[in-house]
Amino acid sequence: MTYTSSDVEVATVSGNTVTFVISAPTLTQATLQIYNRKGGVVFNSQNIDEIKTQGWDGTLRGSRLPTGMYIWRLSGVFEDGTPLKQQTGEVYLIR
């Protein structure tokens, strides 16, 4: 099976907090990293459930991060063993 970038979607969950999550039903292993503009890691997870449901809430160790642009990077493996070509993008945090 061939997977394309359309098999992985970036989504937000509304509520009290807007959260950056990944929607990819057949992704079984993943690493999601989010970096600030200086290249510092503000979020890093290899927990597929966390990546798909809780995601990143715009904080670092419980402290709200400033408004600005952040870079995300996702890699992983689909359920049939096909590796996900590394995906990257920008997320804009607005307070």
C-alpha positions in Angstrom: 0.0 0.0 0.0 1.2 3.5 -0.7 0.5 6.3 1.7 0.6 10.0 0.8 0.6 13.1 3.0 -3.2 13.2 2.7 -3.2 10.1 4.9 -2.0 12.3 7.8 -4.0 15.4 8.8 -3.2 18.0 11.3 -6.3 18.8 13.3 -7.4 21.0 16.2 -9.8 20.1 18.9 -12.0 22.9 20.1 -13.2 23.4 23.7 -11.6 25.3 26.5 -8.2 24.7 24.8 -7.4 24.4 21.2 -5.0 21.5 20.8 -2.6 20.5 18.0 -3.2 16.8 17.3 -2.5 14.4 14.4 -5.4 12.6 12.7 -4.1 9.4 11.0 -6.3 6.3 11.8 -3.8 3.8 10.4 -0.7 5.3 12.0 0.4 2.9 14.7 3.8 4.3 15.7 4.8 8.0 15.6 7.1 10.7 16.9 5.8 14.2 17.0 8.2 17.1 17.9 7.4 20.8 18.0 10.1 23.4 18.0 10.2 27.1 18.9 11.8 29.6 16.5 15.2 29.1 18.2 15.1 25.4 17.5 14.3 24.4 21.1 12.0 21.4 21.6 8.7 22.5 23.3 6.9 19.2 22.7 8.1 15.7 22.1 6.1 12.5 22.2 6.3 8.9 20.9 3.0 7.9 22.5 0.6 7.4 19.6 -2.5 7.8 21.7 -1.2 11.1 23.1 -0.3 12.4 19.6 -3.8 11.5 18.3 -6.0 12.6 21.2 -4.3 15.0 23.6 -1.6 16.5 21.4 0.1 19.8 22.2 -1.8 22.5 24.1 0.6 25.4 23.5 2.5 24.9 26.8 5.9 23.8 28.0 6.0 22.0 31.3 2.7 23.6 32.3 3.6 27.2 31.3 1.9 28.9 28.4 4.2 29.7 25.6 4.1 33.0 23.8 2.2 33.8 20.6 4.2 32.9 17.6 5.2 30.4 14.9 6.3 26.9 15.9 7.6 24.1 13.6 6.3 20.5 13.9 7.9 17.3 12.6 6.1 13.9 12.4 7.5 10.5 11.6 6.0 7.1 12.1 4.9 3.8 10.8 1.5 2.7 9.4 -0.2 -0.5 10.5 1.1 -2.5 7.6 4.7 -1.6 8.3 5.0 1.2 5.7 7.0 4.1 7.0 5.5 7.5 7.0 7.7 9.9 5.0 8.7 12.6 7.5 6.1 15.4 7.6 6.9 19.0 8.7 4.9 22.2 8.9 4.1 25.3 10.8 1.6 25.9 13.6 0.8 29.5 14.7 0.0 29.8 18.4 -2.4 32.7 19.1 -3.4 33.8 22.5 
